[in-house]
Amino acid sequence: MWKSISFPKFSPCESLVGIMDLIFVFRCNQHLHICRLVDNNNLSGPLPTELAKAPALKIFQADNNNFSGSSIPATYSNIKTLLKLSLRNCNLQGAIPDLSAISELGYLDLSWNKLTGPIPTNQLASNITTLDLSHNMLNGTVPLNFSGLPNLQLLSVENNRLDGAVPSEIWNDIVLTGNRSLVLDFQNNSLKTIPAAFNPPQNVTVMLYGNPVCGNSSGAPIDSLCQPQSVNQQTSRQQQDSSLICSPCPSDKNYEYNPSSPIPCFCAVPLGVGIRLKSPGITDFNPYEGAFGDSTTSLLKLYIYQLHVEHYIWEVGPRLNMHLKLFPSNTSLFNMSEVVRLQHVLAGWEITLPDIFGPYELLNFTLGSYVDEYPNEASSGLSKTAMGAILASAIAAAFALSAVATVLIMRRRSRHRSRTVSKRSLSRFSVKIDGVRCFKFEEMARATNNFDLLAQVGQGGYGKVYRGTLDDGEIVAIKRAHEDSLQGSKEFCTEIELLSRLHHRNLVSLVGYCDEADEQVHLFCLHLI
C-alpha cells in the first residue's frame, strides 16, 4: 500500500566525461533530446560546432563544465529552435556571438566565464526573460538593445568592465503591473554618469554599487541604488492560511480548504504532487503562475480551481521545486478511477508543459487519506500503475544510456558491419558475466503467464515490459522486443555486455537474457527498484 510514490530522477547524460563523447551524441539526432541538459559533467575541450545542425534543439544547458580556452561558436545563432542557452561557469573565452537571429530565445546565461569584448548590439528576441552576462571581462557601454524587451525579468552585467552612462530606458516597453518585476544589476563596473531624470518604477530594482557614478553623484535616489545588494529570486512561497477566515474543516481524512474553490470555505481531500522544473526559462515564477496553472489543468483535464500551488522553492541550477495540490471538483473526494487516471498521466509523463517551463520530473504522488478511503483499489490498481511508471522510466533510462554507450563503442569498430538479422543463438558469442543468467523462452513465458496482458506494465518503441515471477520466486521486469526491433546475435551480445556494466542508484540491474533462435525474441530480466 503506497501512501507516497517516489520516482527515479536520472539523466542519461550524467556519465558523459569528454567533449568527444558529447560531439558524437550530437551527431546522432535521435538522441539529442536526451542530451540537452549536460551540466555538471566535467566536460572539456571546445564546444561542439555540430550542435548548430541540431534539427529541433530547444534547450542546451551545459553549466559547470570546463571548456577551457574555448569560445562560443558563432554558428549557434543558426539553432532557430533554441529557447534556452545556459553556459554558466564553463571557463569560456572570446567574444559573445551575435545571437539575435534566434527568434525564440528566451533565456541566456553566460555568467562566470572569461568572455571579452563589447556586448553585441543587435536586438535579441522579444520573449527574452533572463540575460545574465555577469562575472566576465566585457567592456564598452551598456547597449541600447536591452530596451524593447517586453518580457525581461532579469538583466545582470555585474562584475565586468562596462563604462559610460547608466541606461534609463530598459523598462520603457515592459508592463510592470501586478506581480511583474524587473531586476537590473550593474554592480562593480565603470559606469560614470546617470541621467538627471533617472526615475525607475517601483517594480524595478536597479543596483549600482561599485561604480564610479556612486561617488560622482549624491542624493537620496542615487544613495539607495548604490547600496550593495544581491540578485535573489523569490526563493520560496508558502501556503496562505485559509483558516483565518473560515471555520476549521473536519479533522478526519485530512480535509482542507481549497483556496481557489468557487464555493467559499469548501472542504475537500486533495492529492499531493511534487514536481521539479529542471530547466525553466524564467527567473521569477510569480508572473507565470497563472499560465502554469492554466496549462497544467488543461493537460490534466481539470478545472483551474482544482489546482493549488501550495509552495515552491528555487534550487541550485536554477531549478524550481514545487508542491501542488489537486482538489476534487465540487465534491469532497475524488473517486478512485480519477485518482488512478491522474497518477497514470503524471507518472507516465503523458503531459508536456509549455516550453517556457522546460522539462519536468515527478518527485512524488501522495495519496494521503485515499489509501484508507479505497484500501482494496489503492493497493491493487495504484500499485500496478505506479510499478509500471517506475519500471518504464527506469528501463527507459537504462536503454537511453546504453544507446549512448553503444554509439560510442560502435564508432571505434568497423563501419561496414552487416545489418542482417542473424538466426544464430548467443552460443556463438559467449556471454560470461557474473550475475547475468541465460534463460529459456519457456521460463519467460511461465514467469509472465504466457505474456498475459494483465502482466504487462509498460510499452515503448523497442518492445513491451512485463512483470514476471521466476521459478525461484524472484520478481523481475521482462522486456520483450518487437519483431521489427530484432538485431543480430553479435549485436545483441554487445548490448547485453553494455547493460551489465551500467550501475546507478536510479537504474534497474540486468539479471539475464533470452535469445532462442526458433523464437527470435529478446527478453531482458531486470530487478525492480
C-alpha positions as CSV (number, residue, x, y, z in Angstrom):
1,M,0.0,0.0,0.0
2,W,1.8,3.1,-1.2
3,K,0.9,6.4,0.5
4,S,3.5,8.3,-1.4
5,I,5.1,7.2,-4.6
6,S,8.6,8.5,-5.5
7,F,10.1,8.3,-8.9
8,P,13.7,7.9,-10.1
9,K,15.5,11.0,-11.2
10,F,18.2,10.3,-13.8
11,S,19.8,12.0,-16.7
12,P,21.3,9.6,-19.3
13,C,24.0,12.3,-19.9
14,E,25.2,12.4,-16.3
15,S,28.0,9.9,-17.3
16,L,29.5,11.8,-20.3
17,V,33.1,12.5,-19.4
18,G,34.6,14.1,-22.5
19,I,33.6,16.6,-25.2
20,M,34.2,14.0,-27.9
21,D,31.5,11.9,-26.3
22,L,29.2,14.8,-26.4
23,I,30.0,15.6,-30.1
24,F,29.3,12.1,-31.2
25,V,26.0,12.0,-29.4
26,F,25.0,15.3,-31.0
27,R,25.7,13.7,-34.4
28,C,23.1,11.1,-33.6
29,N,20.0,13.3,-33.9
30,Q,17.6,10.8,-32.4
31,H,19.4,11.0,-29.1
32,L,19.7,14.8,-29.0
33,H,16.5,15.3,-26.9
34,I,18.1,13.2,-24.2
35,C,21.3,15.3,-24.0
36,R,20.1,18.8,-23.8
37,L,20.9,19.0,-20.1
38,V,24.6,18.2,-19.7
39,D,25.6,20.4,-16.8
40,N,28.0,19.3,-14.1
41,N,29.7,16.6,-16.2
42,N,33.4,17.8,-16.2
43,L,33.3,18.1,-20.0
44,S,36.4,19.6,-21.5
45,G,37.6,20.7,-24.9
46,P,35.9,23.0,-27.4
47,L,32.2,23.4,-27.6
48,P,30.9,21.3,-30.5
49,T,30.0,23.2,-33.7
50,E,27.9,20.2,-34.7
51,L,25.3,21.5,-32.3
52,A,24.4,24.2,-34.8
53,K,23.0,21.4,-37.1
54,A,20.6,20.1,-34.4
55,P,17.2,19.9,-36.1
56,A,14.9,20.6,-33.1
57,L,17.1,21.5,-30.1
58,K,15.2,23.7,-27.6
59,I,17.4,23.7,-24.5
60,F,21.2,23.5,-24.3
61,Q,22.3,23.7,-20.6
62,A,26.0,22.8,-20.0
63,D,26.7,24.8,-16.8
64,N,29.8,24.0,-14.7
65,N,31.9,22.2,-17.2
66,N,35.4,23.1,-18.3
67,F,35.6,24.2,-21.9
68,S,39.0,25.8,-21.2
69,G,40.2,28.1,-24.0
70,S,37.0,27.5,-26.0
71,S,34.8,30.2,-27.4
72,I,31.1,30.1,-28.2
73,P,30.7,29.1,-31.8
74,A,29.1,31.9,-33.9
75,T,27.1,29.2,-35.7
76,Y,25.0,28.7,-32.6
77,S,22.9,31.6,-34.0
78,N,21.7,29.0,-36.6
79,I,19.8,27.0,-33.9
80,K,16.5,28.6,-34.8
81,T,14.5,26.4,-32.3
82,L,16.7,27.3,-29.3
83,L,14.7,28.6,-26.3
84,K,17.4,28.4,-23.6
85,L,21.2,28.6,-23.8
86,S,23.0,28.3,-20.4
87,L,26.8,28.0,-20.3
88,R,27.4,29.3,-16.8
89,N,30.9,28.7,-15.3
90,C,32.4,26.9,-18.3
91,N,35.8,28.7,-18.5
92,L,34.8,30.2,-21.9
93,Q,36.9,32.9,-23.6
94,G,36.5,35.2,-26.6
95,A,33.6,37.4,-27.6
96,I,29.8,36.8,-27.2
97,P,28.5,35.9,-30.7
98,D,25.5,37.7,-32.2
99,L,22.5,35.6,-31.2
100,S,19.8,38.0,-32.5
101,A,18.9,35.5,-35.3
102,I,17.5,33.0,-32.7
103,S,13.9,34.2,-32.9
104,E,12.6,32.1,-29.9
105,L,15.5,32.6,-27.5
106,G,14.0,33.3,-24.1
107,Y,16.9,32.7,-21.6
108,L,20.6,33.4,-22.0
109,D,23.1,32.7,-19.2
110,L,26.8,33.2,-20.0
111,S,27.9,34.2,-16.5
112,W,31.1,33.3,-14.6
113,N,33.3,32.9,-17.7
114,K,36.2,34.9,-19.2
115,L,34.3,36.5,-22.1
116,T,35.8,39.7,-23.5
117,G,34.9,42.5,-25.9
118,P,31.7,44.5,-26.2
119,I,28.2,43.2,-25.9
120,P,26.6,42.6,-29.3
121,T,24.2,45.5,-30.2
122,N,21.6,43.7,-32.4
123,Q,18.1,43.3,-30.8
124,L,17.5,40.0,-29.2
125,A,14.3,38.0,-29.3
126,S,11.3,39.8,-27.8
127,N,10.5,36.9,-25.4
128,I,13.8,37.1,-23.5
129,T,13.1,36.8,-19.8
130,T,16.7,36.4,-18.5
131,L,20.0,37.9,-19.6
132,D,22.9,37.0,-17.3
133,L,26.3,38.1,-18.5
134,S,27.8,38.8,-15.1
135,H,31.3,37.9,-13.9
136,N,33.1,38.2,-17.2
137,M,35.5,40.8,-18.7
138,L,33.2,42.6,-21.1
139,N,33.9,46.2,-22.0
140,G,32.3,49.0,-23.8
141,T,28.9,50.6,-23.0
142,V,25.6,49.0,-22.0
143,P,23.9,48.7,-25.4
144,L,20.6,50.1,-26.3
145,N,19.3,46.8,-27.5
146,F,18.5,45.9,-23.8
147,S,15.5,48.2,-24.3
148,G,12.4,46.9,-26.1
149,L,12.3,43.5,-24.4
150,P,8.7,43.3,-23.0
151,N,9.2,40.1,-21.1
152,L,12.5,40.9,-19.4
153,Q,12.7,39.9,-15.7
154,L,16.5,40.0,-15.1
155,L,19.4,41.8,-16.7
156,S,22.7,41.2,-14.9
157,V,26.1,42.5,-16.1
158,E,27.6,42.6,-12.7
159,N,31.4,42.4,-12.4
160,N,32.5,43.4,-15.9
161,R,34.4,46.4,-17.3
162,L,31.5,48.4,-18.8
163,D,31.7,52.2,-18.8
164,G,29.6,55.1,-19.9
165,A,26.2,56.0,-18.7
166,V,23.6,54.1,-16.7
167,P,20.8,53.3,-19.2
168,S,17.4,54.7,-18.3
169,E,15.0,53.2,-21.0
170,I,15.3,49.5,-20.4
171,W,11.9,49.3,-18.6
172,N,10.0,51.5,-21.1
173,D,8.4,48.7,-23.0
174,I,7.6,46.5,-20.0
175,V,4.2,46.4,-18.4
176,L,5.1,46.4,-14.8
177,T,1.7,45.9,-13.2
178,G,0.6,43.4,-10.6
179,N,3.3,40.9,-9.7
180,R,5.6,41.8,-12.6
181,S,9.1,43.0,-11.6
182,L,12.4,43.7,-13.2
183,V,16.0,43.5,-11.8
184,L,18.8,45.4,-13.4
185,D,22.2,44.6,-11.9
186,F,25.1,46.9,-13.0
187,Q,27.3,46.4,-9.9
188,N,31.1,46.6,-10.0
189,N,31.6,48.1,-13.4
190,S,32.9,51.5,-14.5
191,L,29.7,53.4,-15.2
192,K,30.4,57.1,-14.6
193,T,27.2,59.0,-15.3
194,I,23.4,58.8,-14.7
195,P,20.6,60.7,-16.5
196,A,19.2,63.6,-14.5
197,A,15.7,62.3,-14.8
198,F,16.6,58.7,-13.7
199,N,13.4,57.5,-12.0
200,P,12.8,53.7,-12.2
201,P,9.3,52.5,-11.5
202,Q,8.5,50.9,-8.1
203,N,8.7,47.3,-9.5
204,V,12.2,47.9,-11.0
205,T,15.3,47.2,-8.8
206,V,18.5,48.9,-10.0
207,M,21.8,48.0,-8.5
208,L,24.8,50.3,-9.0
209,Y,27.2,49.5,-6.1
210,G,30.8,49.6,-7.1
211,N,30.6,52.0,-10.0
212,P,32.2,55.5,-10.1
213,V,28.8,57.1,-10.5
214,C,28.1,56.3,-6.9
215,G,30.9,58.7,-5.9
216,N,30.2,61.3,-8.6
217,S,26.6,61.8,-7.6
218,S,24.7,62.3,-4.4
219,G,21.1,62.5,-3.1
220,A,18.5,60.1,-1.8
221,P,17.7,58.2,-5.1
222,I,21.3,57.5,-6.1
223,D,22.2,56.7,-2.5
224,S,19.6,53.9,-2.3
225,L,20.8,52.5,-5.7
226,C,24.4,52.4,-4.6
227,Q,24.0,50.1,-1.6
228,P,25.5,46.6,-2.0
229,Q,22.8,44.1,-3.0
230,S,22.5,40.6,-4.3
231,V,20.2,39.2,-7.0
232,N,17.9,36.8,-5.4
233,Q,14.8,35.2,-6.9
234,Q,11.8,34.9,-4.7
235,T,13.3,31.7,-3.3
236,S,10.1,30.3,-1.9
237,R,6.4,30.9,-1.4
238,Q,4.4,29.2,1.3
239,Q,0.8,28.4,1.5
240,Q,-1.6,31.0,2.8
241,D,-3.7,30.0,5.8
242,S,-7.4,30.0,4.8
243,S,-8.4,29.1,8.3
244,L,-8.1,32.8,9.2
245,I,-11.4,33.5,7.6
246,C,-13.1,30.0,7.6
247,S,-14.1,27.7,10.4
248,P,-11.9,24.6,10.7
249,C,-12.5,21.6,8.3
250,P,-13.3,18.2,9.7
251,S,-10.2,16.7,11.3
252,D,-10.6,13.2,9.9
253,K,-9.4,12.2,6.4
254,N,-7.1,15.3,6.0
255,Y,-9.8,17.6,4.8
256,E,-8.5,21.0,3.7
257,Y,-9.9,24.2,2.3
258,N,-9.4,24.7,-1.4
259,P,-8.2,28.3,-1.7
260,S,-9.4,28.6,-5.3
261,S,-12.8,26.9,-4.9
262,P,-15.8,28.9,-6.3
263,I,-17.6,27.7,-3.2
264,P,-16.3,29.7,-0.2
265,C,-14.7,27.7,2.6
266,F,-15.3,24.4,0.8
267,C,-13.6,21.4,2.5
268,A,-12.1,18.5,0.4
269,V,-9.4,15.9,0.4
270,P,-6.6,16.8,-2.0
271,L,-3.9,14.7,-3.7
272,G,-0.3,15.9,-3.3
273,V,2.1,16.2,-6.2
274,G,5.7,17.1,-6.1
275,I,7.4,18.1,-9.3
276,R,10.6,19.9,-10.3
277,L,11.1,22.1,-13.3
278,K,14.6,21.1,-14.4
279,S,15.4,24.0,-16.8
280,P,12.8,26.8,-16.6
281,G,13.1,29.7,-19.0
282,I,12.2,32.2,-16.3
283,T,13.8,33.9,-13.3
284,D,10.6,35.0,-11.5
285,F,7.8,32.4,-11.3
286,N,5.2,34.9,-9.9
287,P,4.1,36.4,-13.3
288,Y,3.9,32.9,-14.8
289,E,2.0,31.1,-12.1
290,G,-1.3,31.8,-13.9
291,A,0.0,30.4,-17.2
292,F,1.4,27.4,-15.4
293,G,-2.0,26.7,-13.7
294,D,-3.9,27.1,-17.0
295,S,-1.7,24.8,-19.0
296,T,-1.3,22.1,-16.2
297,T,-5.1,21.9,-15.5
298,S,-5.8,21.8,-19.2
299,L,-3.4,18.9,-19.7
300,L,-4.8,17.1,-16.7
301,K,-8.4,17.7,-17.8
302,L,-9.2,19.6,-14.6
303,Y,-10.8,22.9,-13.8
304,I,-8.4,25.7,-13.0
305,Y,-9.7,26.0,-9.4
306,Q,-8.8,22.3,-8.8
307,L,-5.1,23.1,-8.8
308,H,-3.3,24.9,-5.9
309,V,0.4,25.7,-5.9
310,E,1.0,25.2,-2.2
311,H,4.6,26.3,-2.2
312,Y,7.7,26.4,-4.4
313,I,11.4,26.9,-3.8
314,W,14.2,27.8,-6.2
315,E,17.1,25.3,-6.1
316,V,20.6,25.3,-7.4
317,G,20.6,25.0,-11.2
318,P,18.4,27.1,-11.2
319,R,15.6,24.5,-10.8
320,L,12.1,25.1,-9.4
321,N,10.8,22.6,-6.9
322,M,7.0,22.8,-6.5
323,H,4.4,21.1,-4.4
324,L,0.9,21.1,-5.9
325,K,-2.4,20.0,-4.5
326,L,-5.2,18.7,-6.7
327,F,-8.7,19.1,-5.4
328,P,-11.9,17.3,-6.5
329,S,-14.5,19.4,-8.3
330,N,-17.4,20.4,-6.1
331,T,-17.2,17.2,-4.1
332,S,-15.2,16.3,-1.0
333,L,-13.4,13.2,-2.5
334,F,-12.0,12.1,-5.9
335,N,-13.5,8.8,-7.0
336,M,-10.9,6.0,-7.3
337,S,-10.9,6.0,-11.1
338,E,-9.9,9.7,-11.2
339,V,-7.1,9.1,-8.7
340,V,-5.7,6.3,-10.9
341,R,-6.1,8.4,-14.0
342,L,-4.2,11.4,-12.6
343,Q,-1.5,9.2,-11.2
344,H,-1.1,7.4,-14.5
345,V,-0.9,10.7,-16.5
346,L,1.7,12.3,-14.2
347,A,3.8,9.2,-13.6
348,G,3.8,8.2,-17.3
349,W,5.0,11.7,-18.4
350,E,2.0,11.9,-20.7
351,I,1.8,15.7,-20.5
352,T,4.2,18.2,-21.9
353,L,4.3,21.6,-20.3
354,P,4.8,24.8,-22.4
355,D,8.3,25.4,-23.5
356,I,8.8,28.4,-21.1
357,F,8.7,25.9,-18.1
358,G,11.1,23.4,-19.7
359,P,11.2,19.7,-18.9
360,Y,9.9,18.4,-15.5
361,E,10.4,15.4,-13.3
362,L,7.8,13.9,-10.9
363,L,9.2,13.7,-7.4
364,N,6.2,12.1,-5.6
365,F,2.5,11.5,-5.8
366,T,1.0,11.5,-2.3
367,L,-2.3,9.6,-1.8
368,G,-2.8,10.6,1.8
369,S,-6.3,9.7,3.0
370,Y,-7.2,8.0,-0.3
371,V,-5.3,4.9,0.8
372,D,-7.8,4.5,3.7
373,E,-10.8,5.5,1.6
374,Y,-10.2,2.9,-1.1
375,P,-7.9,0.3,0.5
376,N,-8.5,-2.5,-1.9
377,E,-8.4,-0.4,-5.1
378,A,-5.4,1.6,-3.8
379,S,-3.4,-1.4,-3.0
380,S,-4.1,-3.1,-6.4
381,G,-4.8,-0.5,-9.0
382,L,-2.4,2.1,-7.9
383,S,0.4,-0.4,-7.2
384,K,0.2,-1.7,-10.7
385,T,0.1,1.7,-12.3
386,A,2.9,3.0,-10.1
387,M,5.0,0.0,-10.8
388,G,4.5,0.4,-14.5
389,A,5.6,4.0,-14.3
390,I,8.7,3.2,-12.3
391,L,9.7,0.3,-14.5
392,A,9.1,2.2,-17.7
393,S,11.1,5.2,-16.5
394,A,13.9,3.2,-15.1
395,I,14.1,0.9,-18.1
396,A,13.9,3.9,-20.5
397,A,16.9,5.4,-18.7
398,A,18.8,2.2,-18.9
399,F,18.2,1.9,-22.6
400,A,18.9,5.6,-23.3
401,L,22.2,5.3,-21.5
402,S,23.0,2.0,-23.3
403,A,22.2,3.8,-26.6
404,V,24.8,6.5,-25.8
405,A,27.3,3.9,-24.8
406,T,26.6,1.8,-27.8
407,V,27.2,4.6,-30.3
408,L,30.5,5.5,-28.6
409,I,31.7,1.9,-28.8
410,M,30.5,1.2,-32.3
411,R,32.3,4.2,-33.7
412,R,35.5,2.6,-32.8
413,R,34.6,-0.5,-34.7
414,S,34.3,-1.2,-38.4
415,R,31.7,0.9,-40.2
416,H,30.9,-2.0,-42.5
417,R,29.3,-4.3,-40.0
418,S,26.5,-6.4,-41.5
419,R,23.0,-5.2,-40.7
420,T,21.4,-8.5,-41.4
421,V,19.4,-10.1,-38.5
422,S,21.1,-13.4,-37.6
423,K,19.2,-16.5,-36.7
424,R,22.1,-17.8,-34.7
425,S,21.9,-18.1,-30.9
426,L,24.3,-16.5,-28.4
427,S,26.2,-19.7,-28.1
428,R,28.4,-18.4,-31.0
429,F,29.2,-15.3,-28.9
430,S,29.8,-16.4,-25.4
431,V,28.4,-14.2,-22.7
432,K,30.1,-14.8,-19.4
433,I,29.2,-12.1,-17.0
434,D,28.9,-12.5,-13.2
435,G,25.3,-12.3,-12.1
436,V,23.8,-12.4,-15.6
437,R,22.0,-15.6,-16.5
438,C,20.7,-17.2,-19.7
439,F,17.0,-18.1,-19.6
440,K,15.0,-20.3,-21.9
441,F,11.9,-18.8,-23.6
442,E,9.6,-21.2,-21.8
443,E,10.9,-19.9,-18.4
444,M,10.0,-16.3,-19.6
445,A,6.6,-17.4,-20.7
446,R,5.9,-19.2,-17.5
447,A,7.0,-16.2,-15.4
448,T,4.5,-13.9,-17.2
449,N,1.7,-16.4,-17.6
450,N,2.5,-16.7,-21.3
451,F,2.9,-12.9,-21.6
452,D,-0.6,-12.2,-20.3
453,L,-1.9,-8.7,-20.9
454,L,-2.5,-8.4,-17.2
455,A,1.2,-8.8,-16.6
456,Q,2.1,-6.0,-19.0
457,V,3.3,-2.9,-17.2
458,G,4.7,-0.8,-20.0
459,Q,5.4,-0.4,-23.7
460,G,7.8,1.5,-25.8
461,G,9.2,1.7,-29.3
462,Y,11.6,-1.2,-28.6
463,G,9.0,-3.6,-27.1
464,K,6.8,-4.4,-24.2
465,V,7.6,-4.7,-20.5
466,Y,6.1,-7.4,-18.3
467,R,6.0,-8.1,-14.6
468,G,7.1,-11.7,-14.0
469,T,7.9,-14.1,-11.2
470,L,10.7,-16.6,-11.8
471,D,10.7,-20.2,-10.6
472,D,12.7,-19.2,-7.6
473,G,10.2,-16.5,-6.6
474,E,12.2,-13.5,-7.8
475,I,10.1,-10.7,-9.1
476,V,11.5,-9.2,-12.3
477,A,10.7,-7.0,-15.2
478,I,10.9,-8.6,-18.6
479,K,11.3,-6.6,-21.8
480,R,10.4,-8.4,-25.0
481,A,11.4,-6.9,-28.3
482,H,9.1,-6.3,-31.2
483,E,9.8,-8.2,-34.3
484,D,11.0,-5.1,-36.1
485,S,13.4,-4.3,-33.3
486,L,15.4,-7.6,-33.5
487,Q,19.1,-7.4,-34.1
488,G,21.9,-9.8,-34.9
489,S,23.2,-12.1,-32.2
490,K,26.6,-10.4,-32.0
491,E,24.9,-7.0,-31.7
492,F,22.6,-8.4,-29.0
493,C,25.6,-9.9,-27.2
494,T,27.3,-6.5,-27.2
495,E,24.1,-4.9,-25.8
496,I,24.0,-7.4,-23.0
497,E,27.6,-6.7,-22.1
498,L,26.9,-2.9,-22.1
499,L,23.7,-3.2,-20.0
500,S,25.5,-5.4,-17.5
501,R,28.1,-2.6,-16.9
502,L,25.5,0.1,-16.2
503,H,25.3,0.8,-12.4
504,H,23.5,3.7,-11.0
505,R,21.2,4.2,-8.0
506,N,18.3,5.0,-10.3
507,L,18.9,2.2,-12.8
508,V,17.5,-1.3,-12.5
509,S,20.1,-4.1,-12.8
510,L,20.3,-6.7,-15.6
511,V,19.5,-10.2,-14.3
512,G,19.7,-12.2,-17.6
513,Y,18.7,-12.6,-21.2
514,C,17.0,-15.0,-23.6
515,D,17.8,-15.3,-27.3
516,E,16.5,-18.6,-28.7
517,A,16.9,-19.0,-32.5
518,D,13.5,-20.6,-33.0
519,E,11.7,-17.7,-31.3
520,Q,13.9,-14.8,-32.3
521,V,12.8,-12.8,-29.2
522,H,14.9,-10.6,-26.9
523,L,14.0,-10.7,-23.3
524,F,15.6,-8.7,-20.6
525,C,15.1,-9.5,-16.9
526,L,15.6,-6.5,-14.7
527,H,15.5,-6.2,-10.9
528,L,12.7,-4.0,-9.6
529,I,13.8,-0.8,-7.9
